Amino acid sequence: MLTHPTLDRLNAMGLTGMAKAFNELVANGEAEQLNHAEWLGLLIDREWSSRHDRKLAARLRFAKLRHQAAPEDVDYRSERGLDRALFLKLIAGDWIDAHDNLAICGPSGVGKSWLACALGHKACRDDRSVLYQRVPRLFANLALARGDGRHARLQRKLGSVQLLILDDWGLEPLDDAARHDLLEILEDRYGRRSTIVTSQLPISTWHEVIGNPTYADAILDRLVHNAHRVDLVGDSLRRKQTRKA
């Protein structure tokens, strides 16, 4: 068998997963018992898995999720008011297909950001584009981008991802530039993409954070009216873990 030329050609065509599987099969004495169809099936399965893993890794690098969170690791036992049935529906991702939004609210330390990142990780696994942004840093970056010519490109990036995670919303009131930027982002996304917002503040107070009543009405109309809601309660999980330690 022309093992080395075959490997060279597989690698030259970018079929690295198939090349690795081919090399392993040749080295395995049991491989001689496989027929041609079984050989080919194994090679194709390995190539598909390799490409899927590389694509997922690329999506996760782009997403820049704050936490290495996975939906399988969600803690439903903690007393924080997390509805297991609701969150399992959110994990399934139909709301993203419907271009709905999600608001996760609750006091500091109850796991809002972690849950948002778990949903983001699942979306990446489902071959969706995801981007995580902390709101205070986002508006600072947009202000800098306005001065160096990157503003339009950054706005397009924020508007185009299938799932945008806006973490720590409402820590400080918005200024005029931030209000305008947020409205443009949500206008680009409304009815086309989904957004997760996490906040320590209840939705009833978001109008005051935005400040300008006209902008507030426009922003909340695009963000809240089609949003699923997860309202968490309880003590900080970080403090509980510290006490246990």
N, C-alpha and C positions, 0 to 999 in steps of 0.2 A: 504493500500500500504506500502511495506517495504521500506520506504524512506531512513532511515539511513543506513541500510546494502547496499542499492544500491549506495548511495553516497560514502560510504567507498570503495566499489569495484571500482567505477569509478576513484576515487582518487588514489587508489592503483595501477591501471593500467596506471596512468599518464594521464588520460583523464580529466584534470582539467577544460577545457573549457566546456566539456559536463556535468561535475558534477555541475558547476555553473549554466548552463542553466536548468538542471534538477531541481535544487533547486528552481530556479525562477518560473518555470512552475508549480511546485507543490504548491507554495505559491500563485499563480495567479488563482483566481476563474474561469476566462475565459478559462483556460487550459483544463477544463473538456469537452469543446466543440470540442476539437481537436481529430481526429482519430489517430490510431496508426502510420500510415505513416507520418502524419503531425508532430506528436511528434518526431519521429525518424529524420525526415528531419531537424527540428529545432535544435535538439541536435547535429547532424552532422555538420550543418552550423556553430554553435557556436564553436565546436571543431576545425574546419578548420580555422576559423578566429583567434582563440586563438593561434594556432600553427604558422600561418602566421605572426602574430604580434610578437611573441617571436623570430622567425627566423629573422625578419627584425631588431628587436632591437639588436640581436647578430651581424648581419652584420654591422650595424651602429657603434656599439662599436668597432668592429675590424677595420673599415675603418678610424676612428679617423678624420673625416672631420673637417676642420678648421672652417667652417661656418655651422650653421643650416639653410641651403638653400634648397628650394624646387622649382621644375620647374614651379609650379603654381604661384610663387611669382616673376618670372622674370619681370623686368621693361623694356618694349620695347619702352617707351615714351622718356626716356632720350636720349639726342643727343650724342650718342657715336658710331654710325655706326653699331649697332647690327642688323643683318638681321633676321627678325622674322621668315620667311619661312625656312631659313637654320637652325636656332636654334631649331625650332620645329622638323625638321628632325633628328637633333642630339639627342633630347630628346627621340624620338621613339626608338633609340638604334640599328638600323640596322647596323650601322658602327662598333659597338662592335661585333656583330655576324660575321661581315666580317673581324675582327681583324685589322681594320684600326686604325690610330692614329689621334690625334687632337692637333693642336697648337692654343693657344689663346694668341694673342700679343696685346700690347697697353701700354700707359703710366700708371704710378702709379695712383691707386685710381679709375680706370674706371670699376672695378668689375670683373677682370679676375678670381681671386681666388673664388669669390662667384659663378660665372657661372660654374666653374669647379666643385665646391662642389654640386651645384644643379644637374648637370649631374651625379655626383657620388651618390647622394641620390636616383635619379631615377633608377640608375643601381642596387642599393641595393633593392629597391622595386621590381625590375624585377628579383630578386633572383640571382644576380650576386655578386661575391666577389670583393670588392673595397678596396684600400689602398691609403691614402693620405700621401704624404711626401713633406716637404720643402727641396729643393735641398741642400742648405748650411748645414742644420742639418743632412741630409741623408749621405753626404760624411763624415762628422765628425763621425757619428755613425758607418759607415763602417770601418773607420780607427781604432776606438776603438775596434770594433768586430774582426778585424784582429789580435789584440794583445791578446784577451782573449778567442779565440777559437769559437766565434759565427759567424764568417764571412760567412762560407759556408751556415749555416742555414738561416742567414738573406738574402743572395743572393737568396736562393731557395724561400723564402717568397716573395721577390720582383718579382721574375720571374714567380710565379705561379698564382697570383691574376688575375682575368679577366679584371679588369680595375685599372691601376696604375696612380695616379695623381702626377705629379712632378711639384710643385709650386715654383715660383720665380727662374726659371732657368736663368743663365747668370749674376747673381749679382757679381760674381767674377770669374777670370780665373780658369780653372781646372789644378790641378797638375797631376803628372804621375799616382799616385794611383787612383785619381778620374776618370781620363780618362779611365783607365783599368776597374774599377768597372762599369762605365756607359756602356762601350761597352759590358761587359759580361751580364749586365742586359738586354740590348736591344737585344742582340743575343739570349738570352733565350726566349724573348717575341716575336721576329719577326715572323709574320705569324701565331702566336698562341694566342696572347693576344693583348689588346689595351692599349695605353698610352695617357694621356693628359699632355701636357706641357704648362705652362703659363710663359710668359716672357715679361719684359719691352722692350726687344730688338727685332728688326725685324729679321726674319729668315736669312736674307742676312748677318748678323753679327755673327751668331752662330759659324761659322768656326773659327773666331778669338778667341772666348771665349774658345773653346776646345784647341786651341794652336797647337798641333802637327798635321801637315797636313795629315799624314797617318791615325791617329786615327779619325781626324775630318771627313775625307771622309767616313770611315767605320761607324761611329756613325750616321752621317746625312743620309747616305743611308738607314739605318735601321729605322730611326725616321721620316724623312721628306717626302720621296718620295711617301708614301701612306697616307699622313696626310691631313685631312680636315683642313681648316684654318678659324679662326675668327680673323679679324683685327679690333681692337677698336681704337677710337680716342676720343678727347675731354678732358675737364677738369676733375679733380678729383671729383668723386661723394661725397667723404668724405668732401672735402672743401665746396661743394655746400650745403650739409646738415648742416655743421657748420654755414655757413652764414645764412641759413634759421632759424636755432635755435636762 
